């Protein structure tokens, strides 16, 4: 939708530049069939290239070649699009002069208003104009730490934070709990993959607790079919049981965090994987055998929250996208209404045929299964 309005060849059907008076989409005016022929059919290319390979490598950055000064601005609510590139671009870029800034709120407001403009000007003035403005003393990481009532600015030296206490929260089948100790007896709990899934909850926090960083989920599952999609959603609940949602980069009703994995793509890249950041090769399909359990290591994108006393952290495990309980929101240039995960839905029947992804998913919890959520607790 965004490409069509500005594609080269729209010509006289488009707009003129207020600066030059020339057609903004170039001097040529092409027919609709010509325009269509010149556009890549992106969706067709994605669904016909299921595995990593030349198509994606050609379109992927080689971060080892990024050696210019770098300022990466991330959004805690950037689920499904920019956030991974912001965080991992900062970590993996070869540049010796690199900084990470993380904010909340909408995609546009924080970085285009005074806070963001001032930050950018200091960065560019230092490196492009040689200004002695103190940027060389700027801490490498600038975080807007998220609370339920707003943000508190804090500076750090690295990402993820070196003092992180990686905390296991085990999934309990008896009362659908998230708890520090694992159960010795294995039990199972099942859900309809196209239903509401299952939500596990911590006990109410008895002290204010911060979680800032990436998370991961180790999950032992089986399916009634040869595959399953797992949607792992981090959530926050108030003492009265209501969910606390946040303004995301696009969606105004976003949960704390998202993670996704297709079970047949569970193969790990053992050289790159970390306990808090599993990497998957995406180079072959490993179908499930119906009823046979397999272990999945699921990445959950970075998030930040200071949990108040009496609140709970929740983990929802589903077979479809998270859906906010209230009314959907819209943006004029986005096709889909936003129901909690922005416009980035996973509902195309070609990619997710109901015969395969509409089955029953079973979680195997406790005992040798040891399914757990790994959270980045900050002391």
NORGIDA-V398230 format. One line per field, one symbol per residue. ss: DSSP state (a for helix, b for strand, c for the rest). phi: phi as a letter, one per 30 degrees, with the letter a starting at -180 (. if undefined). burial: # if it has 9 or more other ideal C-beta (glycine too) atoms within 8 Angstrom, else .. A space follows every 10 residues. Layout:
ss=???
phi=???
burial=???
This chain:
ss=caaaaacccc aaaccbcccc ccbccccccc caaaaaaacc caaaaaaccc cccaaaaccc ccaaaccccb bbbbbccccc ccaaaaaaaa aacccccbbb bbbcccccaa aacaaaaaaa aaaaaaaacc ccccaaaccc bbbbbbbccb bbbbbbcccc cccbbbbbbb bbccccbbbc ccccccbbbb bbcccccbbb bcccccccbb bbbbbbbbbb bbbcccccbb bbbbbbbccc ccbbcbcccc cccbccbbbb bbaaaccbcc cccbccbccb cccccccccc cccbbbbbbb bbbbbbbccc cbbbbbbbcc ccccccccbc cccccccbcc cccccccccc cccaaaaccb bbbbbcaaac cbbbbbbbc
phi=.ddedbdejd hddcccdddc icddcjddcc deddddddcd dddddddcbd cdleedddcc dcddcdbdeb bcccbecddi bdeddddddd dcddedcbbb bbbbiddcdd ccceeddddd dddddddcci ddciedcded bbccddcdck bbdbcbcabd dddecdcdcd dcddbhccbd cdddcdbbbc bdeccdibcc bddedcbdbc bbkdbbbcbc bbbdbdaacc ccbdbbbded jddccbdceb ddbcddabbb adedcdecdd dcdbecbdcc dhcacbedce icdbccccdc debaacddej dbcbbccbca eebdddddcb bdccdcecck bidccbbddd dbdedcccdc ccccbiiddh daccccdcd
burial=...#.##.## #..#..#... ..#.#....# ...##..##. ....#.#.#. .....#.... ..#..#...# #########. .##..##### ..###..### ####.#...# #...###.## .######... ....#..#.# #######... #....#..## #..#.##### ###..####. ..#..####. #.#...#### ##.##....# ########## ###.###### ########.. ..##.#.### #.######## #########. ..#..##### #....#.#.# ..##.##### ########.. ########## ##.#....#. ...#...### ###..#.... .#...##### ######..## ########.
